[in-house]
Amino acid sequence: MLSVMYRQKQQRTEVSLLTFLLHLNNHQETKERHINHLREHINWQQVKANTVVKLALDNNMITITDNVITLTQKGLSFTQTALAYIITNKDDKIEHLKDDFFLFRG
C-alpha cells in the first residue's frame, strides 16, 4: 500500500512538472515566467511550487535569473517530446521519456 501511495505521489509530481514546463513553453513574457507567478496563475501552494521548481532545477530543465524562470535546452527538448506524445498519443513518443531525460534522478 505504501508503494502505491508513493507511486501516485510521484505521478502527481510528474504531471505538475509537465504542467509547469508547458506553461513556461507557452509564455515568453517575464511576468508569466516570474517564480511567484506559479501560485497565482497555476494555483499552487508554496510547498508544491517549491517541489516542482526544485525538481526542474535538479534535472537541468530550467534556470532562474532574477526570479525569472527560463527553460534550458533540455527543458525545451523534454517539453517538445511530451507535446508530441500528447498530440499523437503514440506510446513510442513517451516510452523512454523519463529515462532519456533522467527524471527523478537529480
Phi and psi restraints in degrees (value plus and minus 20) as a CYANA .aco file:
   2 LEU   PHI     -83.8   -43.8
   2 LEU   PSI     -59.1   -19.1
   3 SER   PHI     -87.2   -47.2
   3 SER   PSI     -55.0   -15.0
   4 VAL   PHI     -85.4   -45.4
   4 VAL   PSI     -65.1   -25.1
   5 MET   PHI     -82.7   -42.7
   5 MET   PSI     -61.4   -21.4
   6 TYR   PHI     -83.0   -43.0
   6 TYR   PSI     -65.1   -25.1
   7 ARG   PHI     -83.7   -43.7
   7 ARG   PSI     -60.5   -20.5
   8 GLN   PHI     -84.1   -44.1
   8 GLN   PSI     -60.1   -20.1
   9 LYS   PHI     -84.8   -44.8
   9 LYS   PSI     -61.5   -21.5
  10 GLN   PHI     -84.3   -44.3
  10 GLN   PSI     -60.3   -20.3
  11 GLN   PHI     -84.7   -44.7
  11 GLN   PSI     -59.6   -19.6
  12 ARG   PHI     -82.9   -42.9
  12 ARG   PSI     -59.3   -19.3
  13 THR   PHI     -86.3   -46.3
  13 THR   PSI     -60.3   -20.3
  14 GLU   PHI     -80.3   -40.3
  14 GLU   PSI     -64.9   -24.9
  15 VAL   PHI     -84.2   -44.2
  15 VAL   PSI     -60.8   -20.8
  16 SER   PHI     -83.9   -43.9
  16 SER   PSI     -61.2   -21.2
  17 LEU   PHI     -81.6   -41.6
  17 LEU   PSI     -65.9   -25.9
  18 LEU   PHI     -82.8   -42.8
  18 LEU   PSI     -62.2   -22.2
  19 THR   PHI     -78.1   -38.1
  19 THR   PSI     -65.8   -25.8
  20 PHE   PHI     -81.2   -41.2
  20 PHE   PSI     -68.5   -28.5
  21 LEU   PHI     -86.8   -46.8
  21 LEU   PSI     -58.8   -18.8
  22 LEU   PHI     -84.7   -44.7
  22 LEU   PSI     -57.8   -17.8
  23 HIS   PHI     -80.4   -40.4
  23 HIS   PSI     -67.5   -27.5
  24 LEU   PHI     -82.6   -42.6
  24 LEU   PSI     -59.2   -19.2
  25 ASN   PHI     -84.8   -44.8
  25 ASN   PSI     -51.2   -11.2
  26 ASN   PHI    -107.5   -67.5
  26 ASN   PSI     -28.2    11.8
  27 HIS   PHI    -149.6  -109.6
  27 HIS   PSI     108.0   148.0
  28 GLN   PHI    -122.2   -82.2
  28 GLN   PSI     -35.3     4.7
  29 GLU   PHI     -87.8   -47.8
  29 GLU   PSI     118.1   158.1
  30 THR   PHI     -77.2   -37.2
  30 THR   PSI     -62.5   -22.5
  31 LYS   PHI     -78.5   -38.5
  31 LYS   PSI     -61.1   -21.1
  32 GLU   PHI     -90.5   -50.5
  32 GLU   PSI     -41.7    -1.7
  33 ARG   PHI    -126.0   -86.0
  33 ARG   PSI     -13.7    26.3
  34 HIS   PHI     -91.2   -51.2
  34 HIS   PSI     119.6   159.6
  35 ILE   PHI     -78.3   -38.3
  35 ILE   PSI     -53.9   -13.9
  36 ASN   PHI     -94.1   -54.1
  36 ASN   PSI     -35.0     5.0
  37 HIS   PHI     -89.2   -49.2
  37 HIS   PSI     -41.7    -1.7
  38 LEU   PHI     -77.1   -37.1
  38 LEU   PSI     -67.5   -27.5
  39 ARG   PHI     -87.4   -47.4
  39 ARG   PSI     -54.5   -14.5
  40 GLU   PHI     -96.1   -56.1
  40 GLU   PSI     -74.5   -34.5
  41 HIS   PHI    -103.5   -63.5
  41 HIS   PSI     -63.9   -23.9
  42 ILE   PHI    -109.3   -69.3
  42 ILE   PSI     -30.4     9.6
  43 ASN   PHI      44.0    84.0
  43 ASN   PSI      28.8    68.8
  44 TRP   PHI    -124.6   -84.6
  44 TRP   PSI     126.5   166.5
  45 GLN   PHI     -93.7   -53.7
  45 GLN   PSI     142.0   182.0
  46 GLN   PHI     -76.9   -36.9
  46 GLN   PSI     -62.9   -22.9
  47 VAL   PHI     -84.0   -44.0
  47 VAL   PSI     -65.1   -25.1
  48 LYS   PHI     -85.1   -45.1
  48 LYS   PSI     -64.0   -24.0
  49 ALA   PHI     -79.2   -39.2
  49 ALA   PSI     -64.9   -24.9
  50 ASN   PHI     -82.8   -42.8
  50 ASN   PSI     -60.5   -20.5
  51 THR   PHI     -82.5   -42.5
  51 THR   PSI     -66.1   -26.1
  52 VAL   PHI     -88.7   -48.7
  52 VAL   PSI     -63.0   -23.0
  53 VAL   PHI     -83.0   -43.0
  53 VAL   PSI     -62.3   -22.3
  54 LYS   PHI     -83.0   -43.0
  54 LYS   PSI     -63.4   -23.4
  55 LEU   PHI     -80.8   -40.8
  55 LEU   PSI     -64.3   -24.3
  56 ALA   PHI     -84.4   -44.4
  56 ALA   PSI     -61.1   -21.1
  57 LEU   PHI     -85.8   -45.8
  57 LEU   PSI     -66.7   -26.7
  58 ASP   PHI     -79.9   -39.9
  58 ASP   PSI     -49.5    -9.5
  59 ASN   PHI    -118.2   -78.2
  59 ASN   PSI      -7.3    32.7
  60 ASN   PHI      35.3    75.3
  60 ASN   PSI      18.4    58.4
  61 MET   PHI    -113.0   -73.0
  61 MET   PSI     -40.9    -0.9
  62 ILE   PHI    -159.4  -119.4
  62 ILE   PSI     142.7   182.7
  63 THR   PHI    -146.6  -106.6
  63 THR   PSI     135.7   175.7
  64 ILE   PHI    -147.6  -107.6
  64 ILE   PSI     101.7   141.7
  65 THR   PHI    -150.2  -110.2
  65 THR   PSI     102.6   142.6
  66 ASP   PHI      32.5    72.5
  66 ASP   PSI      22.0    62.0
  67 ASN   PHI      45.2    85.2
  67 ASN   PSI      -4.9    35.1
  68 VAL   PHI    -128.7   -88.7
  68 VAL   PSI     108.6   148.6
  69 ILE   PHI    -115.4   -75.4
  69 ILE   PSI     115.9   155.9
  70 THR   PHI    -150.7  -110.7
  70 THR   PSI     118.5   158.5
  71 LEU   PHI     -89.9   -49.9
  71 LEU   PSI     117.8   157.8
  72 THR   PHI    -102.3   -62.3
  72 THR   PSI     156.7   196.7
  73 GLN   PHI     -80.4   -40.4
  73 GLN   PSI     -59.6   -19.6
  74 LYS   PHI     -83.4   -43.4
  74 LYS   PSI     -61.6   -21.6
  75 GLY   PHI     -84.2   -44.2
  75 GLY   PSI     -61.2   -21.2
  76 LEU   PHI     -82.5   -42.5
  76 LEU   PSI     -65.0   -25.0
  77 SER   PHI     -83.4   -43.4
  77 SER   PSI     -64.1   -24.1
  78 PHE   PHI     -79.8   -39.8
  78 PHE   PSI     -66.4   -26.4
  79 THR   PHI     -82.8   -42.8
  79 THR   PSI     -63.1   -23.1
  80 GLN   PHI     -84.7   -44.7
  80 GLN   PSI     -59.6   -19.6
  81 THR   PHI     -85.1   -45.1
  81 THR   PSI     -64.0   -24.0
  82 ALA   PHI     -83.8   -43.8
  82 ALA   PSI     -61.1   -21.1
  83 LEU   PHI     -82.9   -42.9
  83 LEU   PSI     -60.0   -20.0
  84 ALA   PHI     -79.6   -39.6
  84 ALA   PSI     -59.4   -19.4
  85 TYR   PHI     -86.5   -46.5
  85 TYR   PSI     -65.9   -25.9
  86 ILE   PHI     -80.7   -40.7
  86 ILE   PSI     -62.6   -22.6
  87 ILE   PHI     -91.1   -51.1
  87 ILE   PSI     -64.4   -24.4
  88 THR   PHI    -114.5   -74.5
  88 THR   PSI     -43.4    -3.4
  89 ASN   PHI      37.0    77.0
  89 ASN   PSI      14.3    54.3
  90 LYS   PHI    -117.5   -77.5
  90 LYS   PSI     106.0   146.0
  91 ASP   PHI     -79.4   -39.4
  91 ASP   PSI     -50.8   -10.8
  92 ASP   PHI     -85.7   -45.7
  92 ASP   PSI     -38.4     1.6
  93 LYS   PHI     -98.5   -58.5
  93 LYS   PSI     -44.5    -4.5
  94 ILE   PHI    -141.5  -101.5
  94 ILE   PSI     -28.6    11.4
  95 GLU   PHI     -70.6   -30.6
  95 GLU   PSI     -62.9   -22.9
  96 HIS   PHI    -130.6   -90.6
  96 HIS   PSI      -2.7    37.3
  97 LEU   PHI     -75.8   -35.8
  97 LEU   PSI     -71.4   -31.4
  98 LYS   PHI     -85.9   -45.9
  98 LYS   PSI     -58.6   -18.6
  99 ASP   PHI     -87.0   -47.0
  99 ASP   PSI     -63.9   -23.9
 100 ASP   PHI     -81.2   -41.2
 100 ASP   PSI     -54.7   -14.7
 101 PHE   PHI    -124.4   -84.4
 101 PHE   PSI     -14.6    25.4
 102 PHE   PHI      35.7    75.7
 102 PHE   PSI      16.8    56.8
 103 LEU   PHI     -83.2   -43.2
 103 LEU   PSI     123.3   163.3
 104 PHE   PHI      45.0    85.0
 104 PHE   PSI       3.9    43.9
 105 ARG   PHI    -137.3   -97.3
 105 ARG   PSI     -22.7    17.3
